[in-house]
Amino acid sequence: PALLAAVGVVACLLGLRVDRLALAQAWLVAVLCLLLVPLGALGALATHGLTGGRWGDATAPRWQALAWSLPLVLLAMLPLLWAVDGLFAWRAPLESLPEVVQAKTLYLNLPFFLLRWVVYAVLWLAMLWALLLRQVRPLACVLTLIGLLYSVTFFGFDWVLSLEPSFYTDIFGLWLLVTAVGVAAALVMLLDDGRRAAARADVAALWLAVLLGWAFLAFAQYIIVWSGNLPHEIGWYLHRSTPLWRAVSWLVFVLLVGLPFCLLLTGRGRRSGRVLRATAVLVLLGTVLQAAWWILPAFDELSSHLLWLLPASLLALGGGQGAIVSHRLGRGST
């Protein structure tokens, strides 16, 4: 993983000289993908702390190892703070913004935006400390789940939806959080040691429920926006209705729901390590495409350099995250 990270970093440094905006766009997609992993792991750990169960007893070290990658991803977000002007349309002169966006300037202004990011980072690190460095208590688990719901919701507003500031939906935060748990579970499956088939089947059943929840939330958001039929909201979907992005949306559905549903529907499939690893690869690929579908259509023009800068960014961050997870698993996670 460290070697992959080094290759990715070198390619990203080259991207600084070639196309800084494309690098910032690619880095944002990669950061979102990688940030979902520890956040989803924290959600799973907090849930198990409240409910108990064989699924969490057997897999806790893997969830913990994934959660420990959070500080790295937060550090990786720092370069994006210097790219805010190029990424976010609400940073344009006030008089050039649509009226619906001008009405949001009390929330969408740079000092408050940066302050909220600091609050998210501190809150998530506090959750990491409460769940991994102290004896897990039910109150800490409850507060973690509530904090995750609200912080991930507002993080989604800030770093994804505000790329197109005219658009707004309440459901997106929950959609983002469910995606986080789904991708974290995929990595737990890839890290499976193959020794506890029954516990693996339990995790797979919960994983299937999470992926079906993803489909429900994606459809619910679409129906709400469609039924409202407000010009400043439907534009978000219109930007994603071009032939390219429509094809990506169908591919995301197949990778995150269609194929996993078929593979995980039977008990035999949920107990098979090979089937679960194949499903995990599909979900990881679908999550990357999902993040790209959320972020990249917000920009009027996309550079061809994204074709190599996005994989490079994923290598740089994913390699670093993989090195941390491997190290934590090697020393027993906590």
N, C-alpha and C positions, 0 to 999 in steps of 0.2 A: 504493500500500500504506500509506503513512504516513497518508493521509486516512482510510482504512478503520480503521486502528488508533485514530485519534483519536475516531472515532464510537463504536467499541467501548468505549474507555476511559470516555467520557462516560456511556454506557449502564450500564457496570459501577459507576461512582460513584453513579448513581441507585439501582442495586441494593443498594448499601450501606445506603441509607436504607429501602428497601422490604422486603428479605428477605435478611439476611446469610448464613443457612445455605444457602439456595438458591444464592446467589452463590458460596459456597465449593464447593458441589457442582459447579456449572457450571464454575468455574475449575479444579477438579481434573480434570474430563474434558478441558477444553481444554489444560491443561498436559501431560497424558499424551499427547494427540494430537500436540502440537507437539514434545515431547521425543523422541518416537520418530523424528522426521525426522533430527536430527543424529546420534543414536546409530546409526541405520541407515546413514547416510552414512559414519560412521567404520568400521563393519563392512565396507562395500563397499570403502573405500579400503585397509583393512588386507588384505583378501582379494586385491585387485589387486596390492598391494605384494609379495605372496608368489607369485602365479601369473602375473602379467603378462597380456597379452592385448589384442586390439584393442578390446574392449568398454570397458575402463578407460582406455586411452590417449585415446580420443575423448571420453569423458564426465568425465574427472577434474576439470576446472574446475567442473562442476556439482555433483559430489559434495562438492568442497571448499567451495563456496559454501554448500551446505546445512549442512555441519558447522560453519561459522563462526557459525551462529545459536545454538549451544549456550549461550554465556554469557547471552544474553538469556533463554532459557527457564529457566535455573537461577535467575536473578534473579526471574523471575515466580513461582517456587515459594516465595519468602520469605513472601508473605502467607498461604500455606497453613499455615505453621508456627504462626501465631497462631490457626488454626482447628482445630487438632488435636482439642481437647476436643469440639467439635461434630460432627466427622466420624467419629471412630474409637470404636467401641463399647468397646474395651478400656480407654478412659479413664474408664469408669464406676467407682464404688466396687468394690473387690475382692470384697467379700462378695456383691455382686449379680451377679457374672459366673458363667457356667457353669463347672463343675469343669475341663473340658478347656481353657478359656481361662485359668483361674487357674494351671494348670500351665505356662503360657507366659510368665508375668510376668517371668522372668529375661531374656527376649528382648523382650517387648512392654512396655517401660517408657519413659517420655518421654526421660530423659537418653540412654539407649542408642539410641533411635529417632533423636534429633537428631544424635547422633554419627555414626551410620551414614549419614545424609543428607550430612553434611559429607564423609565418606570418599568417597561416590559422586561428589560434585561435584569434589573434588580429583582423583580418579582419572580422571574423564572429561576434565577440563581438561588433565591430563597427557597423555592420549591425543591430544587436539587439538594440543598443542604438539609431540608426537613425530612426528605424521604430517603436519602442515601447516607447521610452522616449522623443521623440521630436514630434512636429507636422509633419505629413507625407507630404513630398514634392515630386513632380514628379521626380526631379533630384535624390533624394535619392533612389527612387524606381528603376530608370534606372541603377544607379550605383550598387545597390544591386543585380539586376538580372545579370548584366555583371560580377560582382565579384563572384557571386555564380557559374556561368558557368565555369569560369576559375579556381577558387579555388577548387571546387569539382572535376573537371577534374584532376588537379595535385594531390589532395588528393587521388583519386582513383589510380593514377599511383604509388604513394608512398606506400600506406598501403594495397593495394590489388594486383595490377599487379606486383609489385616488389617482391612479395613472390615467383614468378617465373620470374626472371629478364630477361630472354631471350625473353619474350613475350611483345608485345606492340600493342595497338590499340587506335586510336583517338576517337572512338565512345564510349568507356567505360565511360568516364566522364559524357556524356549526358545521357547514360543509368542509371548511378548511380543517377543523379539528378532527372530524371523522376521517378525512384523508390522511391526517398525521398518524392516527392509530393504525390505519390500514397499511401504510408504508413501513411503520415500525414493526408491525407483525410480520410483514414480508421478510424483513432482515432477521427477525428472530427465527423464522423458518430456515433461512439460509444458514444460520449459525447452529442449527440443531445438531446435536451429537448422536442422534439415532438410538438412544438408549431407553427412552420412555415413550412407547407407542401410544399408550392410553392418554397420557398428558398431551402429547402432540395432537391427537385427535380432538381433544377438548379445545385447545387453542385454535385449531383449524375451524371448528364449528363457530367459535366466537368471531374469528376472522371473517368467515362467510357472512355472518350477520352484519359486521361493520361494512363490508363491501356492498351489501344490499342497502344498508343505510345511506351509503354514498349515492347510490342510484336514486333513492327516494328524494334526497335533498337536492340533487342536481335537477330532477324533474320538477320538484316543488318550486324552486326558484324560477325556472323557465315559465311555469304556468302562472305564477304571480305576476311576473313582468309582462307576459303576453296578455293576461286579462286586464291589467292596468292600462296598457297601450299608451303610455306616456312617451312623447318624443325623446325626452332627455334620458329615458331608461332603455327603450328598445334599441337605441344606438349601440349599446354594449353588445347585444346579440347580432345586430346587423354587421358590425365589424368582424364578427366571427362566422359570418354566413357566406364568405367567399369560398370558391371551390376548394382551396387549400385547407382553410381552417375548418370547413365542414367535414372534409375527409379526416382531419386530425380528430375532430370531436367524435366521429364514429369509431375511429381506431381506439381512442381512449375508452369508450364504452366497452368495446370488445375486450380490451386488455384488463380493465378494472372490474368488469362485471360479467360480461358474456362468457368468456372462457373460464374464469375462476368459478363461476356458478356451476358450470358443467363438471369441472374437475373436482370440486369440493362437495358436491351434492351427496355422494355416496360415502358410507362409512369406510369402505375400502380405500377410497381416494384420500380421505382425511387421515388415514393411518399410514399411507405410503410416503416415505421420505422423498422418493424421486418425484412423485406427483406434487408434493408440497413445494419442493425446490423449484420445479418448473413453473408452478403458479406464482411463486415469489418473484421470479425473474419477470414474468408478465406484468405483475403489479408494479414493480420498480420502473419498468419501461413506461407503463401507462401513467405513472405519477410524474415522470419527467415531461411527457407530452402534455399532461394536464397543466402543469405549471407553465409551460410554454404557451399553451392555449389561453391561460388566464392573463398572461403578461404581454406577450409580443404583439397581438393585434391592436394594442392600445397605441402603437406608434404608426404614424402615417407611412413612413418608409423604413424598410428593414434592409440592412446591408448583407451582402452575400458572405461577408466575413463571419457572420453568426454561425455558418455551417461548421466552422472549425473552432470558433471561440466558445461556443456552448459546450461541446465535448471537452475542450481544454479546461473550462471552468469547473465542470463536473469532476474531471480527473483531479484537479488541484484540491478541491474541497473534499471530494469523496475519498481520495487517497489519504488525506489527513485524518478524516473521520474514521476510516478503516484502521489506520495505525493506532488511534486511541482506543477503539473498541477491542482490537486484538491485544493490546497491552493490558487493558482492564480484565479481559477474560483470562489472560495468562496469570494475573495475580489474584484472581478471584473476585473481580468486579468491584467490591467495596473494600 
